[in-house]
Amino acid sequence: MKIKAIARTMKMSKNTVKKLIKPEEAPRYKREYYKTKVDKYKEQISEWYLEPKYDFNGTRIYRELKKLGYDGSINPIYRFLSTLTNEKREVSKKATERVETPYGDQPQFDWSPYRIEIGGISLEENGYKVIVD
């Protein structure tokens, strides 16, 4: 087909058709990467957000970064944290694992102290063993 016929059927300009036919590879979308103010703090943010000993939220991270010299807004921090939420969920899944046992196989104890009085007499002080269900 001629370029003019292709342009008419595709409903685009002839120049666009020429530009698309010219390269040997199919055109691909390429997005340019722009450096952000958060880039140099990403390791620190990851540590504060993912490590259990810190477990900072976005606002706390923003305040701590301000102390380190960060001069941007809070929004880029939250955008970066949204990329880390899947990682954080994976960490919490690994940290806790539910274990099911049949009834009666796993005892549970309540170690809190009880003092029971009946008729003004403490049972524990008189040598009675107190079992509370």
Secondary structure, DSSP 8 states (H G I E B T S, - for coil): --HHHHHHHHTS-HHHHHHHHSSSS-----------TTGGGHHHHHHHHH-TTT---HHHHHHHHHHTT--S-SHHHHHHHHHHHHHHHHHHHHH-------TTSS-----S----EETTEETTTTT------
